[in-house]
């Protein structure tokens, strides 16, 4: 089990002192599941120590561009899941207190705090040789601060953040400090670990044959074909109906025997379709750990960490982060009450209202995605280059273009990354670039986040992200140059035959 390095632990102790001594606090957190979870943990800490939202502290969920000139007007300003890569202390003065909890590559050195005349504390795992892309995320760092206060009941939010940040993407399970957080969540009775599970999205809410049809890391005969997926299950002798409730069987319903039977067949199907160089990685595409929130009802999106994280992202992508924060806040309170073997009718009622609101947001989100995916498919707009493929996402909101790129990967060539671009906003005609790819390419050692950062920065833009999901911002007139540079940068790195 990975433990916090002593020097990092000292910074957490200092962070606790900073918070306890401050009466006016502002939190800035990022616009994704990791950022929302980070914000929920920090507000959870503050409420547990008696601070009131709106009186003693406030929280704002922001895009990175806001941080270019962020005001430092409060006694203590906290940045979670962002801040390390931005000049957030630009407007600081000698009375300022700044706390950064971020896992992204830092602009400043670890001893930067010694060079300024105000309180500046940055906790970033990279300073201690810890991989911020797969060992701990923003929410994990915030949870470790909560643990400093003794609030281990917030550990489940660190897991939600990690899954939302794809921290398990490389190996199919959480590792490093994430594993330590997972142990805390398991000990608290808040998270169940399902070992050697079938790695399909929608394990609680999608019929198994539907979940199989969405498999897109490699184009198989079942990809985008529910009938063939259903035939596959019948051929393997796997019951397609749940005998207990007479509904379509879900992934979470499978016996270990049926699970292994299906995993073995999927590995065989994948191996037949991929170059031999990738064959060693095939099992990781279909098998890994899954994480369930123990207090949530089965067959709801709240039960599965991956599905829960998608709902949090849907709120943010649709400009409703307050709904996500409200749900997480109520769930924290609900877990506290359940731990005492009690139930609060008021909290259950309030949560039901928020869940209804979230369902409306999710419906609109799914409709928007489906509309645009259909449009891309019908227009045959995916352009092929030797080492990549791309499409013009004109009209698609910049905060969902990456999601759509990942969902149309199956319409293109899985052996190459797919890149989408769209205008940042009506006020800003720069381009938002989003890249998605099959996990096989990352397993083979290609880190697209590093590549897209290098190319975008050489053009005066900025970018970065994960190995399989990343993005960049460039000027509109640099589009062709960007794609040519990316294509050249990928030469010899992919297996295209």
VEXDREN-2710 file (C-alpha; in Angstrom, 1 decimal):
% VEXDREN-2710
k/r/px/py/pz
1/UNK/0.0/0.0/0.0
2/UNK/1.5/3.4/-1.0
3/UNK/1.9/5.9/1.8
4/UNK/2.2/9.7/1.6
5/UNK/5.8/10.8/1.5
6/UNK/6.8/12.5/4.7
7/UNK/7.5/15.9/3.0
8/UNK/4.1/15.7/1.4
9/UNK/2.5/14.8/4.7
10/UNK/4.1/18.0/6.2
11/UNK/2.4/20.1/3.5
12/UNK/-1.0/18.5/4.4
13/UNK/-0.5/19.4/8.0
14/UNK/0.3/23.0/6.9
15/UNK/-2.8/23.0/4.7
16/UNK/-5.0/22.0/7.6
17/UNK/-3.5/24.9/9.7
18/UNK/-4.2/27.3/6.8
19/UNK/-7.9/26.2/6.6
20/UNK/-8.5/26.2/10.3
21/UNK/-7.0/29.7/10.7
22/UNK/-9.0/31.3/7.8
23/UNK/-12.5/32.7/8.1
24/UNK/-13.1/33.8/4.5
25/UNK/-12.4/31.1/1.9
26/UNK/-12.9/30.9/-1.9
27/UNK/-12.6/27.6/-3.7
28/UNK/-12.0/27.3/-7.4
29/UNK/-12.4/23.8/-8.9
30/UNK/-12.3/22.3/-12.4
31/UNK/-15.2/21.7/-14.8
32/UNK/-15.2/17.9/-14.8
33/UNK/-16.0/15.0/-12.5
34/UNK/-12.6/15.2/-10.8
35/UNK/-13.1/18.9/-10.2
36/UNK/-16.7/18.5/-9.0
37/UNK/-15.6/15.7/-6.6
38/UNK/-12.7/17.8/-5.4
39/UNK/-15.0/20.7/-4.7
40/UNK/-17.5/18.5/-2.9
41/UNK/-14.7/17.1/-0.6
42/UNK/-13.4/20.6/0.3
43/UNK/-16.9/21.9/1.0
44/UNK/-17.5/18.7/3.0
45/UNK/-14.4/19.4/5.1
46/UNK/-15.5/23.0/5.7
47/UNK/-19.0/22.1/6.7
48/UNK/-17.8/19.4/9.1
49/UNK/-15.6/22.0/10.9
50/UNK/-18.6/24.3/11.3
51/UNK/-18.2/26.7/8.3
52/UNK/-21.2/27.8/6.4
53/UNK/-21.5/28.0/2.6
54/UNK/-22.2/31.6/1.5
55/UNK/-21.1/33.0/4.8
56/UNK/-17.6/31.6/5.6
57/UNK/-16.8/30.2/2.2
58/UNK/-17.9/30.0/-1.4
59/UNK/-17.1/27.7/-4.4
60/UNK/-16.9/28.2/-8.1
61/UNK/-16.5/25.6/-10.9
62/UNK/-14.4/27.2/-13.6
63/UNK/-12.7/26.6/-16.9
64/UNK/-8.9/26.9/-17.0
65/UNK/-9.1/30.2/-19.0
66/UNK/-10.6/32.0/-16.0
67/UNK/-7.4/31.4/-14.1
68/UNK/-5.3/33.6/-16.4
69/UNK/-6.4/36.6/-14.4
70/UNK/-8.2/35.2/-11.4
71/UNK/-8.8/37.7/-8.5
72/UNK/-7.3/36.9/-5.1
73/UNK/-9.7/38.8/-2.9
74/UNK/-10.4/36.4/0.0
75/UNK/-8.4/35.5/3.1
76/UNK/-7.7/32.1/1.6
77/UNK/-8.1/31.0/-2.0
78/UNK/-8.0/27.3/-2.7
79/UNK/-7.6/25.8/-6.2
80/UNK/-8.5/22.1/-6.6
81/UNK/-7.8/20.0/-9.7
82/UNK/-6.3/23.0/-11.3
83/UNK/-3.9/25.8/-10.6
84/UNK/-0.5/24.1/-10.9
85/UNK/-0.4/24.8/-14.6
86/UNK/-1.8/28.4/-14.5
87/UNK/-0.5/31.7/-13.1
88/UNK/-3.1/31.8/-10.3
89/UNK/-1.0/33.9/-8.0
90/UNK/-0.7/36.7/-10.5
91/UNK/-2.9/39.0/-8.5
92/UNK/-1.7/38.0/-5.0
93/UNK/-0.5/40.5/-2.4
94/UNK/1.4/40.2/0.8
95/UNK/-1.8/39.4/2.8
96/UNK/-2.9/36.6/0.4
97/UNK/-3.1/32.9/1.3
98/UNK/-3.1/30.4/-1.6
99/UNK/-3.5/26.7/-1.4
100/UNK/-3.3/24.5/-4.6
101/UNK/-4.3/20.8/-4.7
102/UNK/-3.6/19.7/-8.2
103/UNK/-2.1/16.6/-10.1
104/UNK/-1.4/18.3/-13.4
105/UNK/2.2/19.2/-14.5
106/UNK/3.3/22.3/-12.4
107/UNK/4.6/25.6/-13.8
108/UNK/6.4/26.3/-10.5
109/UNK/9.1/24.5/-8.6
110/UNK/8.4/22.8/-5.2
111/UNK/10.3/25.6/-3.4
112/UNK/8.4/28.4/-5.1
113/UNK/6.8/29.2/-1.7
114/UNK/10.1/30.4/-0.4
115/UNK/10.4/33.1/-3.2
116/UNK/7.2/35.0/-2.5
117/UNK/6.1/37.3/0.3
118/UNK/2.7/35.7/0.9
119/UNK/1.4/32.4/2.1
120/UNK/1.7/30.0/-0.8
121/UNK/1.2/26.2/-0.5
122/UNK/1.1/23.9/-3.5
123/UNK/0.5/20.1/-3.0
124/UNK/1.3/18.3/-6.3
125/UNK/2.2/14.6/-6.4
126/UNK/4.7/15.2/-9.2
127/UNK/6.9/17.0/-6.7
128/UNK/7.4/13.7/-5.0
129/UNK/7.8/11.4/-8.0
130/UNK/4.2/10.3/-7.9
131/UNK/2.4/9.9/-11.3
132/UNK/-0.5/12.4/-11.3
133/UNK/-2.1/10.6/-14.3
134/UNK/-2.7/7.3/-12.7
135/UNK/-1.6/7.2/-9.0
136/UNK/-3.7/10.1/-7.6
137/UNK/-6.0/12.8/-9.1
138/UNK/-7.3/16.2/-7.8
139/UNK/-10.1/14.5/-5.8
140/UNK/-7.7/12.1/-4.3
141/UNK/-5.4/15.0/-3.2
142/UNK/-8.4/16.7/-1.6
143/UNK/-9.5/13.5/0.1
144/UNK/-6.0/13.2/1.6
145/UNK/-6.6/16.6/3.1
146/UNK/-9.9/15.4/4.5
147/UNK/-8.1/12.5/6.0
148/UNK/-5.8/14.9/7.8
149/UNK/-8.9/16.2/9.5
150/UNK/-10.0/12.6/10.2
151/UNK/-12.9/12.6/7.7
152/UNK/-12.3/9.2/6.1
153/UNK/-16.0/9.0/5.3
154/UNK/-15.3/11.3/2.3
155/UNK/-13.0/8.6/0.8
156/UNK/-15.7/7.4/-1.7
157/UNK/-15.5/10.8/-3.4
158/UNK/-11.8/10.2/-4.0
159/UNK/-12.8/7.1/-5.8
160/UNK/-15.5/8.8/-7.9
161/UNK/-12.9/11.4/-8.9
162/UNK/-10.3/8.8/-9.8
163/UNK/-12.7/6.9/-12.1
164/UNK/-13.9/10.1/-13.6
165/UNK/-10.3/11.1/-14.3
166/UNK/-9.6/7.6/-15.9
167/UNK/-6.9/6.9/-13.4
168/UNK/-7.6/3.2/-13.8
169/UNK/-7.2/3.4/-17.6
170/UNK/-3.7/2.0/-17.9
171/UNK/-4.1/-1.2/-15.9
172/UNK/-7.8/-1.6/-15.4
173/UNK/-7.6/-0.9/-11.6
174/UNK/-6.7/1.9/-9.2
175/UNK/-3.1/2.0/-8.1
176/UNK/-0.6/4.1/-6.0
177/UNK/-2.2/6.5/-3.6
178/UNK/-5.5/5.7/-5.2
179/UNK/-5.2/2.3/-3.7
180/UNK/-4.7/3.7/-0.3
181/UNK/-7.9/5.8/-0.7
182/UNK/-9.7/2.8/-2.0
183/UNK/-8.7/0.9/1.2
184/UNK/-10.1/3.7/3.3
185/UNK/-13.4/3.7/1.3
186/UNK/-13.7/-0.1/1.6
187/UNK/-12.9/0.0/5.4
188/UNK/-15.7/2.7/5.7
189/UNK/-18.1/0.2/4.0
190/UNK/-18.7/2.8/1.3
191/UNK/-17.1/1.1/-1.8
192/UNK/-17.2/-2.6/-2.9
193/UNK/-14.4/-3.8/-5.2
194/UNK/-15.4/-6.3/-7.9
195/UNK/-12.2/-8.2/-9.0
196/UNK/-11.7/-9.7/-12.4
197/UNK/-14.8/-8.0/-13.7
198/UNK/-16.1/-7.5/-17.3
199/UNK/-14.9/-4.0/-18.3
200/UNK/-18.0/-2.7/-20.0
201/UNK/-19.6/0.7/-19.4
202/UNK/-23.2/0.6/-18.1
203/UNK/-22.8/-2.5/-15.9
204/UNK/-25.7/-1.4/-13.7
205/UNK/-28.1/0.3/-16.1
206/UNK/-27.6/-1.1/-19.6
207/UNK/-28.8/-4.5/-20.8
208/UNK/-25.6/-6.6/-21.4
209/UNK/-26.2/-7.0/-25.1
210/UNK/-26.5/-3.2/-25.5
211/UNK/-23.3/-2.6/-23.4
212/UNK/-21.5/-5.1/-25.7
213/UNK/-22.6/-3.3/-28.8
214/UNK/-20.9/-0.1/-27.6
215/UNK/-17.5/-1.8/-27.5
216/UNK/-15.2/0.4/-29.7
217/UNK/-11.6/0.0/-28.7
218/UNK/-11.4/-2.5/-31.6
219/UNK/-14.1/-2.8/-34.3
220/UNK/-15.7/-6.2/-33.7
221/UNK/-18.7/-7.9/-35.3
222/UNK/-20.8/-6.8/-32.3
223/UNK/-19.7/-3.2/-32.4
224/UNK/-22.8/-1.0/-33.2
225/UNK/-24.8/-4.2/-33.7
226/UNK/-27.1/-5.2/-30.8
227/UNK/-28.5/-8.2/-32.7
228/UNK/-25.1/-9.7/-33.1
229/UNK/-24.3/-9.0/-29.5
230/UNK/-27.5/-10.8/-28.5
231/UNK/-26.6/-13.7/-30.7
232/UNK/-23.1/-13.9/-29.1
233/UNK/-24.7/-14.3/-25.6
234/UNK/-27.0/-17.0/-26.9
235/UNK/-24.2/-18.8/-28.6
236/UNK/-22.2/-18.8/-25.4
237/UNK/-25.2/-20.1/-23.4
238/UNK/-25.5/-17.0/-21.3
239/UNK/-29.0/-16.2/-20.2
240/UNK/-30.2/-12.9/-21.6
241/UNK/-33.0/-12.5/-19.0
242/UNK/-32.6/-12.0/-15.3
243/UNK/-34.8/-14.7/-13.8
244/UNK/-35.3/-12.8/-10.5
245/UNK/-36.9/-9.7/-12.0
246/UNK/-37.5/-10.8/-15.6
247/UNK/-35.5/-7.9/-17.1
248/UNK/-32.6/-7.9/-19.6
249/UNK/-29.6/-9.2/-17.8
250/UNK/-26.9/-6.6/-16.9
251/UNK/-23.2/-7.0/-16.6
252/UNK/-23.5/-6.8/-12.8
253/UNK/-25.8/-9.8/-12.8
254/UNK/-23.4/-12.3/-14.4
255/UNK/-22.0/-15.2/-12.5
256/UNK/-18.2/-15.5/-12.4
257/UNK/-18.5/-18.5/-14.7
258/UNK/-20.5/-16.6/-17.4
259/UNK/-18.3/-13.6/-16.9
260/UNK/-15.1/-15.6/-17.6
261/UNK/-16.8/-17.3/-20.6
262/UNK/-17.7/-14.0/-22.1
263/UNK/-14.3/-12.4/-21.4
264/UNK/-12.5/-15.4/-23.0
265/UNK/-14.6/-15.1/-26.1
266/UNK/-14.1/-11.3/-26.4
267/UNK/-10.3/-11.7/-26.0
268/UNK/-10.4/-14.3/-28.9
269/UNK/-12.5/-12.0/-31.0
270/UNK/-10.2/-9.0/-30.3
271/UNK/-7.0/-11.0/-31.0
272/UNK/-8.2/-12.0/-34.4
273/UNK/-8.7/-8.4/-35.3
274/UNK/-5.5/-6.8/-34.1
275/UNK/-1.8/-6.9/-35.0
276/UNK/0.2/-9.5/-33.1
277/UNK/2.1/-6.7/-31.3
278/UNK/-1.0/-5.7/-29.5
279/UNK/-2.2/-9.2/-28.6
280/UNK/-0.6/-9.1/-25.1
281/UNK/-2.8/-6.1/-24.2
282/UNK/-6.1/-7.7/-25.3
283/UNK/-7.2/-8.9/-21.9
284/UNK/-6.9/-5.4/-20.4
285/UNK/-9.6/-4.2/-22.8
286/UNK/-12.3/-6.4/-21.4
287/UNK/-11.2/-7.3/-17.8
288/UNK/-10.4/-5.2/-14.7
289/UNK/-11.7/-4.0/-11.4
290/UNK/-15.1/-2.3/-11.0
291/UNK/-16.1/-0.2/-8.0
292/UNK/-19.6/0.0/-6.5
293/UNK/-20.9/2.5/-4.0
294/UNK/-22.3/0.2/-1.3
295/UNK/-25.1/2.6/-0.1
296/UNK/-26.6/3.1/-3.5
297/UNK/-29.4/1.0/-5.0
298/UNK/-28.6/-1.7/-7.5
299/UNK/-29.5/-1.0/-11.2
300/UNK/-29.1/2.7/-10.7
301/UNK/-26.3/4.8/-12.2
302/UNK/-25.4/5.9/-8.6
303/UNK/-24.2/2.3/-7.8
304/UNK/-21.4/2.2/-10.4
305/UNK/-18.5/4.6/-10.1
306/UNK/-18.1/4.9/-13.9
307/UNK/-21.8/5.6/-14.5
308/UNK/-21.9/8.0/-11.6
309/UNK/-18.9/9.9/-13.0
310/UNK/-20.6/10.3/-16.3
311/UNK/-23.7/11.9/-14.7
312/UNK/-21.4/14.4/-12.9
313/UNK/-19.8/15.3/-16.2
314/UNK/-23.2/15.7/-17.8
315/UNK/-24.1/18.4/-15.2
316/UNK/-20.9/20.3/-15.9
317/UNK/-21.1/20.0/-19.7
318/UNK/-24.6/21.4/-19.5
319/UNK/-23.7/24.3/-17.3
320/UNK/-25.3/22.9/-14.2
321/UNK/-22.4/22.1/-11.8
322/UNK/-24.6/23.2/-8.8
323/UNK/-26.8/20.1/-9.4
324/UNK/-23.8/17.8/-9.1
325/UNK/-22.5/19.6/-6.0
326/UNK/-25.9/19.4/-4.4
327/UNK/-26.2/15.7/-5.0
328/UNK/-22.8/15.0/-3.6
329/UNK/-23.4/17.1/-0.6
330/UNK/-26.7/15.3/0.1
331/UNK/-25.0/11.9/-0.4
332/UNK/-22.3/12.9/2.1
333/UNK/-25.1/13.6/4.7
334/UNK/-27.0/10.5/3.7
335/UNK/-23.9/8.3/4.2
336/UNK/-23.3/9.8/7.7
337/UNK/-26.9/9.0/8.7
338/UNK/-26.8/5.5/7.2
339/UNK/-23.5/4.8/9.2
340/UNK/-25.6/5.3/12.3
341/UNK/-28.2/2.8/11.0
342/UNK/-30.7/5.6/10.6
343/UNK/-32.6/7.2/7.8
344/UNK/-33.5/10.8/7.1
345/UNK/-36.8/11.3/5.3
346/UNK/-35.9/14.9/4.5
347/UNK/-32.5/14.0/3.0
348/UNK/-34.0/11.2/1.0
349/UNK/-36.7/13.5/-0.3
350/UNK/-34.2/16.3/-1.2
351/UNK/-32.0/13.8/-2.9
352/UNK/-35.0/12.5/-5.0
353/UNK/-35.7/16.0/-6.2
354/UNK/-32.1/16.5/-7.2
355/UNK/-32.0/13.2/-8.9
356/UNK/-35.1/14.1/-10.9
357/UNK/-33.3/17.3/-12.0
358/UNK/-30.2/15.3/-12.9
359/UNK/-32.3/12.9/-15.0
360/UNK/-33.6/15.8/-17.1
361/UNK/-30.1/17.1/-17.6
362/UNK/-28.9/13.6/-18.5
363/UNK/-31.7/13.1/-21.0
364/UNK/-31.0/16.4/-22.7
365/UNK/-27.3/15.5/-22.7
366/UNK/-27.8/12.1/-24.3
367/UNK/-30.1/13.6/-26.9
368/UNK/-27.6/16.2/-27.8
369/UNK/-24.8/13.6/-28.1
370/UNK/-27.0/11.2/-30.2
371/UNK/-28.0/14.0/-32.5
372/UNK/-24.5/15.0/-33.3
373/UNK/-23.2/11.5/-33.6
374/UNK/-25.9/10.7/-36.1
375/UNK/-25.0/13.9/-38.1
376/UNK/-21.4/12.9/-38.3
377/UNK/-22.2/9.4/-39.4
378/UNK/-24.6/10.5/-42.1
379/UNK/-22.3/13.2/-43.5
380/UNK/-19.3/10.8/-43.7
381/UNK/-17.2/13.6/-42.5
382/UNK/-14.3/11.7/-40.9
383/UNK/-11.1/12.7/-42.9
384/UNK/-8.3/10.1/-43.0
385/UNK/-4.6/11.0/-42.8
386/UNK/-1.9/8.4/-42.6
387/UNK/-1.5/8.5/-38.8
388/UNK/-4.7/10.1/-37.6
389/UNK/-8.3/10.9/-38.5
390/UNK/-10.3/13.9/-37.8
391/UNK/-13.7/15.6/-38.3
392/UNK/-15.0/19.2/-38.2
393/UNK/-17.2/19.6/-35.1
394/UNK/-18.7/22.8/-36.3
395/UNK/-21.7/23.7/-34.2
396/UNK/-20.8/21.2/-31.4
397/UNK/-20.3/22.8/-28.0
398/UNK/-16.6/22.8/-27.2
399/UNK/-17.2/21.2/-23.8
400/UNK/-18.7/18.0/-25.3
401/UNK/-16.7/17.7/-28.6
402/UNK/-14.3/15.3/-26.8
403/UNK/-17.1/13.1/-25.6
404/UNK/-18.5/12.9/-29.1
405/UNK/-15.1/12.1/-30.6
406/UNK/-14.8/9.1/-28.3
407/UNK/-18.2/7.9/-29.3
408/UNK/-17.6/8.1/-33.1
409/UNK/-14.3/6.3/-32.9
410/UNK/-16.1/3.1/-33.9
411/UNK/-17.2/4.8/-37.2
412/UNK/-13.5/5.3/-38.1
413/UNK/-10.3/3.3/-37.9
414/UNK/-9.5/2.2/-34.4
415/UNK/-5.8/1.9/-35.2
416/UNK/-5.5/5.7/-35.4
417/UNK/-6.5/8.4/-32.9
418/UNK/-9.6/10.4/-33.8
419/UNK/-9.4/14.2/-33.4
420/UNK/-12.3/16.7/-33.4
421/UNK/-12.2/20.4/-33.5
422/UNK/-14.7/23.2/-32.9
423/UNK/-14.8/26.9/-32.1
424/UNK/-14.2/27.6/-28.4
425/UNK/-17.2/29.8/-28.1
426/UNK/-19.2/32.5/-29.9
427/UNK/-16.9/35.1/-28.4
428/UNK/-13.7/33.2/-29.0
429/UNK/-13.0/31.9/-32.5
430/UNK/-9.9/29.9/-31.4
431/UNK/-10.3/26.1/-31.9
432/UNK/-10.8/23.5/-29.2
433/UNK/-9.1/20.3/-30.2
434/UNK/-10.1/17.0/-28.7
435/UNK/-8.4/13.6/-29.2
436/UNK/-9.6/10.1/-28.3
437/UNK/-8.1/6.7/-29.2
438/UNK/-8.3/3.0/-28.5
439/UNK/-6.7/2.1/-25.2
440/UNK/-4.5/-0.4/-27.2
441/UNK/-2.5/2.5/-28.5
442/UNK/-1.8/3.7/-25.0
443/UNK/-1.0/0.2/-23.8
444/UNK/1.6/0.1/-26.6
445/UNK/3.3/3.2/-25.1
446/UNK/1.9/6.1/-27.1
447/UNK/1.0/9.1/-24.8
448/UNK/-1.1/11.3/-26.9
449/UNK/-1.4/13.9/-24.1
450/UNK/2.3/14.6/-24.2
451/UNK/2.3/14.6/-28.0
452/UNK/-0.6/17.1/-28.3
453/UNK/1.0/19.3/-25.7
454/UNK/4.3/19.4/-27.7
455/UNK/2.6/20.2/-31.0
456/UNK/0.1/22.8/-29.6
457/UNK/2.8/24.6/-27.6
458/UNK/5.1/24.8/-30.7
459/UNK/2.2/26.7/-32.3
460/UNK/1.8/29.1/-29.4
461/UNK/-1.2/27.3/-28.0
462/UNK/-1.5/24.9/-25.1
463/UNK/-2.7/21.4/-24.5
464/UNK/-2.2/18.1/-22.7
465/UNK/-4.1/15.4/-20.9
466/UNK/-4.2/11.7/-20.7
467/UNK/-2.6/9.1/-23.0
468/UNK/-6.0/8.1/-24.5
469/UNK/-8.0/11.4/-24.0
470/UNK/-6.5/14.8/-24.4
471/UNK/-7.0/18.2/-26.0
472/UNK/-5.5/21.5/-27.0
473/UNK/-6.4/25.1/-27.9
474/UNK/-4.9/26.7/-31.1
475/UNK/-5.7/29.6/-33.3
476/UNK/-8.2/29.0/-36.1
477/UNK/-5.7/29.7/-38.9
478/UNK/-3.4/27.0/-37.5
479/UNK/-5.7/24.1/-38.1
480/UNK/-4.0/22.6/-41.2
481/UNK/-0.5/23.1/-39.7
482/UNK/-1.6/21.4/-36.5
483/UNK/-2.9/18.3/-38.3
484/UNK/0.2/18.1/-40.4
485/UNK/2.5/18.4/-37.4
486/UNK/0.5/15.8/-35.4
487/UNK/0.6/13.4/-38.4
488/UNK/4.4/13.8/-38.7
489/UNK/4.8/13.5/-34.9
490/UNK/3.0/10.1/-35.0
491/UNK/5.0/8.7/-37.8
492/UNK/6.3/5.2/-36.9
493/UNK/4.5/5.2/-33.5
494/UNK/1.4/3.3/-34.7
495/UNK/0.8/-0.2/-36.1
496/UNK/-1.3/0.5/-39.2
497/UNK/-1.1/-2.9/-41.0
END
